Amino acid sequence: MRKQLEAKDEVNMILANEISNLRLQLEDSRKHRFGRTSEQGRAMNDCNIDKSEYDFF
């Protein structure tokens, strides 16, 4: 009886680890899916804006 419970506990731990890994993969895939592309990142980080257009005074 004890061996069966230990075996079930081991299976439960294996399944819990698989669930955890799948959740991490899902979070990672969302970052890539909804994240900026490299082109968008470069455009957003381009801080060399010519501010002379905005000087009206």
ABEGO torsion letter per residue (X at the ends): XAAAAAAAAAAAAAAAAAAAAAAAAAAAAAAAAABBBAAAAAAAABABBBAAAABAX
